[in-house]
Amino acid sequence: MDSRGQPLIVVGVDGSAASKEALRWAAREAGLTGAGLRVVTAWRLPVTYGYAPDYSGIGYQDRARETLDGVVGEVLGPAPRLTVDARVVEGHPAPVLLAAAREADLLVVGSHGHGAFAGMLLGSTAQHCTQHAPCPVVVVPSGTVRRSRGTTGRPA
């Protein structure tokens, strides 16, 4: 629950097709249950070995915000009917999502993000979240929401 006592759904977004499907699913669930929707994108500096490059002018956080805002706009439209709290947080995706899930009633993730290896059933972030989350977790495979739509284009 959020600070107002409203049910809260947290969804992780990284710009991948599966994370967009997760956001669609989470938004539909939030609309059905009256829950607030917290959309979270994690970012971090690249791992380096042997030397410390200067990343000061690259703007990783700004790029993450652009990705998040772009996905929210694409999936939910310019004026979502839901309460949406979009957050960009520095850190590895799994711990960032688990920290956000401490306040949540439900955590929603895509089955694979950008780091997916072909043939894996579950990406590393999704697997880590299912094993360690403090709340129920829904893992949405890519294509799930579109397959569940009827011929009218509305969710079935």
C-alpha positions as CSV (number, residue, x, y, z in Angstrom):
1,M,0.0,0.0,0.0
2,D,1.1,3.5,-0.7
3,S,1.3,6.3,1.9
4,R,-2.4,7.0,1.4
5,G,-3.5,3.5,2.0
6,Q,-4.3,2.8,-1.7
7,P,-3.2,-0.5,-3.1
8,L,0.1,-0.2,-5.1
9,I,1.3,-2.0,-8.1
10,V,5.0,-1.6,-9.0
11,V,6.2,-2.4,-12.5
12,G,9.7,-2.5,-13.8
13,V,10.4,-0.9,-17.2
14,D,13.6,-1.0,-19.3
15,G,12.2,-0.2,-22.7
16,S,12.2,-3.8,-23.9
17,A,9.1,-5.4,-25.5
18,A,8.5,-7.6,-22.5
19,S,8.7,-4.6,-20.1
20,K,6.1,-2.7,-22.3
21,E,3.8,-5.8,-22.0
22,A,4.4,-5.8,-18.2
23,L,3.3,-2.1,-18.1
24,R,0.2,-2.8,-20.2
25,W,-0.7,-5.7,-17.9
26,A,0.0,-3.7,-14.7
27,A,-2.1,-0.7,-16.0
28,R,-5.0,-3.0,-16.8
29,E,-4.8,-4.6,-13.3
30,A,-4.5,-1.2,-11.6
31,G,-7.6,0.0,-13.6
32,L,-9.6,-3.1,-12.5
33,T,-8.5,-2.9,-8.8
34,G,-8.2,0.9,-8.2
35,A,-4.5,0.5,-7.4
36,G,-1.9,3.2,-7.9
37,L,0.8,2.4,-10.4
38,R,4.5,3.0,-9.7
39,V,6.6,2.6,-12.8
40,V,10.3,2.1,-12.1
41,T,13.4,2.3,-14.3
42,A,16.8,1.4,-12.9
43,W,20.1,2.7,-14.3
44,R,23.7,2.3,-13.4
45,L,27.2,3.2,-14.6
46,P,28.9,0.6,-16.8
47,V,31.2,-1.9,-15.1
48,T,34.9,-1.2,-15.8
49,Y,38.0,-3.0,-14.8
50,G,41.5,-1.6,-14.3
51,Y,40.7,2.1,-14.7
52,A,38.0,4.6,-13.8
53,P,36.7,6.5,-16.9
54,D,35.1,9.9,-16.5
55,Y,31.3,9.4,-17.0
56,S,30.4,12.9,-15.9
57,G,29.0,14.3,-19.2
58,I,27.2,11.2,-20.4
59,G,23.8,11.6,-18.7
60,Y,22.9,8.0,-17.9
61,Q,20.1,9.1,-15.6
62,D,18.7,11.5,-18.2
63,R,18.7,8.7,-20.8
64,A,16.9,6.4,-18.3
65,R,14.3,9.2,-17.7
66,E,13.8,9.6,-21.5
67,T,13.3,5.8,-21.8
68,L,10.8,5.7,-19.0
69,D,8.8,8.7,-20.1
70,G,8.8,7.4,-23.7
71,V,7.5,3.9,-22.6
72,V,4.9,5.4,-20.3
73,G,3.7,7.7,-23.1
74,E,3.7,4.9,-25.7
75,V,1.9,2.4,-23.5
76,L,-0.5,4.5,-21.5
77,G,-0.9,7.5,-23.8
78,P,-0.5,11.2,-23.1
79,A,-3.2,11.4,-20.4
80,P,-3.4,8.1,-18.5
81,R,-6.6,7.5,-16.5
82,L,-4.5,6.0,-13.7
83,T,-2.4,7.5,-10.9
84,V,1.1,7.0,-12.3
85,D,4.2,7.6,-10.2
86,A,7.2,7.2,-12.6
87,R,10.6,6.8,-10.9
88,V,14.2,6.6,-12.1
89,V,16.5,4.9,-9.6
90,E,20.2,4.3,-9.7
91,G,21.2,0.7,-9.2
92,H,21.0,-2.8,-10.5
93,P,17.4,-3.6,-11.7
94,A,16.7,-6.5,-9.3
95,P,17.6,-4.8,-6.0
96,V,15.9,-1.5,-7.2
97,L,12.7,-3.4,-7.9
98,L,12.8,-5.4,-4.7
99,A,13.2,-2.1,-2.7
100,A,10.3,-0.6,-4.5
101,A,8.2,-3.7,-3.9
102,R,8.5,-3.3,-0.1
103,E,5.6,-0.9,-0.2
104,A,3.7,-2.8,-3.0
105,D,0.8,-5.2,-3.1
106,L,2.1,-6.6,-6.4
107,L,5.3,-6.5,-8.4
108,V,5.0,-6.9,-12.2
109,V,8.0,-7.6,-14.4
110,G,8.6,-8.7,-18.0
111,S,10.0,-12.1,-18.6
112,H,13.1,-10.8,-20.3
113,G,14.7,-7.4,-20.5
114,H,17.5,-6.1,-22.7
115,G,20.0,-8.6,-21.3
116,A,18.1,-11.7,-22.2
117,F,19.8,-14.7,-23.7
118,A,17.9,-16.5,-26.4
119,G,16.1,-19.6,-25.2
120,M,16.0,-18.7,-21.5
121,L,12.6,-19.1,-19.9
122,L,13.1,-16.2,-17.5
123,G,15.6,-13.3,-17.4
124,S,17.9,-12.9,-14.5
125,T,16.0,-9.9,-13.1
126,A,12.6,-11.6,-13.3
127,Q,14.0,-14.7,-11.7
128,H,15.6,-12.8,-8.9
129,C,12.4,-10.9,-8.2
130,T,10.3,-14.1,-8.1
131,Q,12.6,-15.6,-5.6
132,H,13.1,-12.6,-3.3
133,A,10.2,-10.2,-3.5
134,P,8.3,-9.3,-0.4
135,C,5.0,-9.4,-2.3
136,P,3.4,-11.4,-5.0
137,V,5.1,-11.2,-8.4
138,V,3.6,-11.4,-11.9
139,V,6.0,-12.2,-14.8
140,V,4.5,-11.1,-18.1
141,P,5.9,-12.8,-21.2
142,S,6.2,-10.7,-24.4
143,G,3.0,-10.7,-26.4
144,T,0.7,-11.6,-23.5
145,V,-1.5,-8.6,-23.5
146,R,-1.9,-8.5,-27.3
147,R,-2.9,-12.1,-27.4
148,S,-5.6,-11.6,-24.8
149,R,-7.3,-8.8,-26.7
150,G,-10.6,-9.4,-28.5
151,T,-11.5,-8.3,-32.0
152,T,-12.6,-4.9,-30.8
153,G,-9.1,-3.9,-29.6
154,R,-10.2,-3.8,-26.0
155,P,-8.8,-6.1,-23.3
156,A,-10.7,-9.4,-23.2
